[in-house]
Amino acid sequence: MLKRLAATIGGLALALGGAVAAAPAAVATPQGCFYQVLEQHPEADPAVVEHACLTAADGSPEGVLACYFELRQDYIPAQLALDACRRASQE
């Protein structure tokens, strides 16, 4: 009985581990932030977006906030700006 339980748990662990290994990694970089903004708001100034995303890349809450306000000054929608800045900060 104990061997069956161990085999079942082992098989389950291998099956779940394989599923986790096959999942694609999330892109959380300043480049991901940059492309997210420009894909959803093509009128944005690429230089402003690049600078804002690089500002958030340090991962600090202050960097994310500075990124957000810089994007908002370029009339990027609030939710898009927040999501993109958070994405840039999650390296």
N, C-alpha and C positions, 0 to 999 in steps of 0.2 A: 504494500500500500504506500509506504513512504517513498519507494523508488518511482512509482507512478506519479506521485505528487511532485517530486523533484523534476522528473522528466517533463511534466506538464508546465511547470513554472519556467523551466529552462527554455522550452519551446516557445512559450509566450514571450519571454524576454527577448529571444532572438527575432521573433516576428515583429514585435514592437520596435526593437532597435533597428531593424531593417527599414521599417516605415519612416522612422525619424531620420535615418541616414539618407533616404531617398528624397526627402522634402527639400525644396530649393531654399537657399539662404536668402534672407531679406537684404535688400540693398539699403544700407544706412550709411551714406557718405555725403560729403558736400556735393558731389556730382549728382547723386540721387535727388537731393534737394533742388539743385539747379534745373535738372530736366523735368522734375515734377511741376515746378512753377511755370516753366516755359511751355510745357505741353498743355497745361490747363489755362494759361493766361499768356498767349503768344505776343500780346502787345507790350509785355514787360521789357524793361531795359536790361539786356543781358549782363552789362557791367554791374548794375545795382544788385541784381539777383546773385551774381557770383560773389560779390563782396559780402552780402548778407549771409549767404550760406557758409562761406569761410569763417565768418564771425561766430556762427553757431557751432562750428566744428570742434571748438575746445571742450564742449560738453557741459559747460557751466550754465546754471539757470540765467545768469546775467547775459551770457552769449546768446542764448535762445531768445531772450527778451529784446536784445539789441537787434538781432536778425529780424524778429517779428516787426518791430517798429520801422526798421529800414524798408522792409517789403511793403508795409502799410503806407509809407510815404510815397511809394511808387504805385499806389492804388491797386495793390494785390488784394483780393478778397481775404477777409480775416481768417476764415477757417483754413484756406489754402496756405496762407502765410504761416499759421501756427503749425500745421501738419508738416510743412516742408522744413521749418526750422527745427522741429523736434526730430525729424528724420536725419538732418545733418548732424545733430548732437549725439546720436546713438551709434558711435563707432564701436 
